[in-house]
Amino acid sequence: MPSVGSGLDSPSDLTQIGIHDLSLLSPSAQPRGRILLVGSGPGHPSLLTLATHKALTKHANLVLSDKLVPAAVLKLIPPEVEVRIARKFPGNAEGAQTEMMEAAVEAAKRGLTVVRLKQGDPVVYGRAGEEVLYFRSHGYEPLVVPGVSSALAAPTFAGIPVTQRGVAESFIVCTGVGRQGKDVKLPGYERGRTLLILMGVARLPQVLAALQEDGEGLKVTSRRDGEAYPSHTPIAIIERGSMPDQRVIASTLKNVLAALDSVGEQRPPGMIIVGWSVLALCGQGDMTVLDEGASSKDEDRVRTWLGKNEWRVTEGLDSGWRYL
């Protein structure tokens, strides 16, 4: 049965509406205001879904955008549509979140179509769940429009496969910081797994300590659940993934802090990738990581990957993206 504020009177209405119409009902079908939680993808405008583009350009009366949504996406919004950017800064995250939710409800009560615009996908560390429940408690069932998650798109832009036969059989996505800035327990080392850490670059020293501390030989420590990561494990930091000024800093756990210091000012948002997939497609590639006895050659494969350097930095996007 349709939820409160969906604009459908009964289940029978569903049979009269095509599945492609359910996402964005016309104003005549829904006289009440409505709220859409929309994912804008990793940043490149070409990665907007058709539904997101339609929501922004055809239906929105008010766009409430997260701070990290890039200008290239916001420029697609018609000039007559009001756009508000979340006033998030250290110490004000909760206040900014509440302010945006209250503004969405207030506008919906005035009959407006509100687009709550998120970077990436709304439900991948986008706090969409909190907003769904808040809007529902105020009589509005928001439509959640998926977006291309930065967790998967940014590695692809950087030439890093999160899974790859012979290298990485699985991947795990986690956050580098818990609620109210608290530490989180990170997963331990598994040779055939890629670790993706969002919102962790600003806490990189703590993340590295958690991944490598041995806990006096224990597999489980207060900050890690599982084996410690070898210091020569590859790691990449992807900044502003999919944007023209994308930067990828690749090194090992041992040297990545020095690598990050060498490039100067950071370019948020950034994400961290840890695991052998980081070097899998570099140069001639290396698909032997999971071969029997391959771990004995790890330091050699790292030297082959980095050459005489301790890190490598790649700037910008593949030129092919100019035409897309």
Secondary structure, DSSP 4 states (H G I P E B T S, - for coil): -PPTTSS--SGGGGGGS-GGGSSS--TTT--S-EEEEEE-BSS-GGG--HHHHHIIIII-SEEEE-TTS-HHHHTTS-TTSEEEE----TT-HHHHHHHHHHHHHHHHHTT-EEEEEESB-TTSSS-HHHHHHHHHHTT--PEEE----HHHHHHHHTT--SSBTTTBSEEEEEESS-GGG---PEE---TTEEEEEES-GGGHHHHHHHHH--GGG-SB-SSEESPPPPTT-EEEEEESTTSTT-EEEEEETTTHHHHHHHT-S--SSEEEEESTHHHHTSTT----TTSTTGGGGHHHHHHHHHTTSS-EEEES--GGGGG-
